[in-house]
Amino acid sequence: MEKMYDYIVIGGGIVGVSTAWQLQSRFPDKSILLIEKESGFSHHQTGHNSGVIHAGVYYAPGSLKAEFCKAGVAATTEFCAKHRIPVENCGKLLVATTQQEVERMQALYERCQHNGLDVELIDEQELKRREPNIVGLGAIAVSTTSIVSYRQVTEKMAEEFIDAGGSIQLNTEVTKLVESELKVSITGQRNGEAIHFDGQFLVVCSGLMADRLTRMMGIETDFQIVPYRGEYYRLPEKYNNIVNHLIYPIPDPDLPFLGVHLTRMIDGSVTVGPNAVQGWKREGYGKINFNLRDVLDMISFAGFWKVSAKHLKTGLIETKNSWWKPGYLKLVNKYCPQIKLEDLEPYPAGIRAQAVLKDGTLVHDFLFAESARSLHVCNAPSPAATSAIPIGGYICDKIADKLGLQADTDVSQVA
Ligand SMILES: Cc1cc2nc3c(=O)[nH]c(=O)nc-3n(C[C@H](O)[C@H](O)[C@H](O)COP(=O)(O)OP(=O)(O)OC[C@H]3O[C@@H](n4cnc5c(N)ncnc54)[C@H](O)[C@@H]3O)c2cc1C
């Protein structure tokens, strides 16, 4: 007979691991299993990102993103301090380089104030003083932005989960989910063999596979995950101190992507990127990776065509710049003219899991779906790494509500 777990969490990215760890901390008497198809944690989005603890600049006031990101800054910083994980509070400058961007910068500044962030508008001279290698007409200075390694954060959460009594099954790809009145039955594949688990409640945090696992559970969805590649370059070591802050452009408010930025990484290097181009394989990181199932799913989905048509011009420019390095360089030279073509050294890409609705709407906010015995994280793009602790906390609350549970531990003690 299969062991019946109280809760099962699918997904060894930061959202799944944070959720499993917090569930085990809050409900120490429950048996909790975390299932991941790769041989370790953070193999996908969590291990291929910019490593920024976002302050919450961009997000619509009242949205889950605005709320969780703000709470996530405090929770992540506290978690890292407690576990001696390096964090650098370098701050960030959003630099306007054209008159149109100056207008957008003003609107963004007001949004920051609505979101209760500690930000400052600085003029051209002050920008030059703070960042001698950056040019622009002005900038928003955000003091609370920091950098970290989300791989390291996730590893530590996994350790905490195990120490609190949690179980982990790696190399196990979930292929079938069946919900009945009393349980959820999970079938997986490990080394070509079928493996089964039963749980009273299931949480799915499967990133780029979110739509597939939600449908696998029999939940009707009107969204699909569309993969957008984010391609980076790394600057040579001599440029490790080219900037003092993270340098971002003023983003296009219609797009959920932030624009190619200069990011100081926690290992001391500086990356340029990421751009946003169409991915043809959800979990394929090479430039010309292609997966037939992923492509067929995409081209048979009306939302893909609608969103692509809506952003056709941007998409074509991004694709051109992806293949033509001087075009990519131009995006950085707008605010950092001294970087040359030969300074753009290879660096691994990431792939964003972006939920798109049938009508072509890009889902900006975090999105969840549920059935009687399951909860699915359907859209957790940036800043979900920053927000992973509040997202996990939110899921714990939802489960407690659904199952009528009392937490054994004070939530505030968890981080
Ligand atoms: C280029 C890029 C830059 C970013 N920069 C930032 C940033 O600076 N700051 C920030 O806060 N956020 C950033 N993000 C967003 C952030 O990385 C993600 O929002 C976050 O990592 C999502 O975590 P996750 O756990 O939901 O997904 P993932 O990390 O993708 O994890 C999902 C896991 O589910 C597993 N899985 C899927 N299907 C199955 C199955 N059938 N069976 C078993 N396991 C399965 C996968 O193997 C994977 O390990 C960035 C993202 C990208 C791509």
The ligand as a Gaussian input file, in Angstrom:
#p B3LYP/6-31G(d) Opt

LIG

0 1
 C       15.559000      35.533000     -17.079000
 C       14.845000      35.652000     -15.774000
 C       15.203000      36.649000     -14.858000
 C       14.521000      36.764000     -13.649000
 N       14.970000      37.655000     -12.714000
 C       14.365000      37.689000     -11.499000
 C       14.875000      38.514000     -10.452000
 O       15.921000      39.138000     -10.585000
 N       14.188000      38.564000      -9.288000
 C       13.033000      37.862000      -9.073000
 O       12.426000      37.977000      -8.007000
 N       12.553000      37.030000     -10.033000
 C       13.214000      36.910000     -11.226000
 N       12.769000      36.050000     -12.164000
 C       11.590000      35.249000     -11.891000
 C       11.904000      34.076000     -10.978000
 O       13.109000      33.441000     -11.334000
 C       10.745000      33.095000     -11.051000
 O        9.557000      33.813000     -10.880000
 C       10.834000      32.036000      -9.966000
 O       12.099000      31.408000     -10.016000
 C        9.725000      31.011000     -10.167000
 O        9.964000      29.928000      -9.301000
 P        9.124000      28.604000      -9.455000
 O        9.497000      27.736000      -8.312000
 O        7.692000      28.972000      -9.640000
 O        9.557000      27.991000     -10.872000
 P       10.881000      27.109000     -11.323000
 O       12.070000      27.683000     -10.659000
 O       10.816000      27.103000     -12.764000
 O       10.578000      25.719000     -10.689000
 C        9.555000      24.855000     -11.146000
 C       10.016000      23.438000     -10.864000
 O        8.961000      22.523000     -11.160000
 C        9.563000      21.344000     -11.668000
 N        8.562000      20.580000     -12.402000
 C        7.869000      20.985000     -13.491000
 N        7.064000      19.995000     -13.923000
 C        7.249000      18.941000     -13.095000
 C        6.703000      17.619000     -13.058000
 N        5.819000      17.186000     -13.955000
 N        7.129000      16.785000     -12.064000
 C        8.032000      17.187000     -11.142000
 N        8.589000      18.432000     -11.142000
 C        8.193000      19.305000     -12.109000
 C       10.668000      21.879000     -12.557000
 O       11.643000      20.909000     -12.868000
 C       11.190000      23.028000     -11.736000
 O       12.286000      22.668000     -10.917000
 C       13.445000      35.892000     -13.376000
 C       13.106000      34.884000     -14.268000
 C       13.818000      34.741000     -15.441000
 C       13.490000      33.596000     -16.354000

